Amino acid sequence: MNFEDHVQAALDDLPEEIAAALANVAVVVEDENPDEPTLFGWYDGLGPGRDHAGALPDRIVIYRRPLERAFPDPEELQREIRITVLHEVGHFFGLDEERIDELGYG
């Protein structure tokens, strides 16, 4: 499996109701954040139930290079990709860093 496949597998494992809420969210893989090259992921958007008129679509970005650098073991990398995807999905639903950490996705 390549990196993008692992991201897709994490999304495919989401419960149906959560996956449905993400239907209009772009989930993309980029090499790294130019301003924060150690960042694993980023959520940018308004979240569900908000008026998106005139706004760009919500977006979750998973950064390949920092994850691959931090987790060279393939099994550990796969686990951390999943955690990062779930972390950013949590932000989409309005969870803050503290709550995400409490849930084990920090």
N, C-alpha and C positions, 0 to 999 in steps of 0.2 A: 504494500500500500504506500502511496506517496502522501505528502503532506496534505494536499487538498482532499484526498480520500479520507484522511483521518478527521478533518474538519467536517466533511459531509457525513461521516459515520456518527459523529457526536450529534449533529443536527437530526439525523434519521432516528436516533434513539430517544428523542424528546417525546413526551406524551403528546397525543394528538391535539389536545386543546392548546397546548403551548406552541406546538408547531404551527397550528392554524393562526395564532396571534402574530406569528413572525412572517406570515405570507407576503407582506409588503416591505420586509426588511431585507436590504441587500447585505449578504454576508460574503466578504471578500478576503482574500489572502494577499498581503503585501509583504515585501522583503523586510522593511523595518520603518519605524516612525522616524522621520528626519530630525525632529526636535528632541525625541526621547528614544534613542536607539536600543535601550534595554526593555522597553515596554512590550509586553506580550500581546495585548489586545486593547481595543478601544471601541466604545459605543458612542455614536453621535446621532442624536435625534430627539424627538419629542415624546416618544413612548406611546403605548396604546391608549385609545380613547381621547386623544387630543386632536384638535383641528389642525390638519396638515396642509390646509389650503395655502398655496404659495410657498410652501417649505420644500426643501429637498427631501428625498426619501430617507428614512432612518437607515443607519448603516452600522454594521458590526465589522470591524477589521481585526483579523488575526495576523500577527507579525511572525513570519517564518524564521528569519535569522536569529533573533534573540532566543526564541524557543529552542532552535537547533543548537545554539551555542551553550545554553544552560543545561540541556538534557541530551547529551550525545548517545545515551542508550536508547535504542528504538522503542522498547516497551515503556520506558519512563517518558519519552517524548510523546508517545501516543496518549498516555494518561494525562500529561500536562496540557496537550492540545485540547482534550476533552474538558478539563477543568477550566481552561481559558475561555472556551466557547460558552460553558455554563455561567462563568463569571460575567461575561458580557451580556448574555441573555438576562441575567439578574438585573443588570443596569437598565436594560430595556424596560423591564417591569417595575422600575423605580427603586430597586434596592440600593442602599448605600454600601460603602466598603465594609463597615462594621457588620452589617447584617449578612453580607456575602461571606465574610470571614467566619461568622457564627455557623453558617451552613456548610462550611468546609470547602468553599470555592475561592478562597482568598489567595 
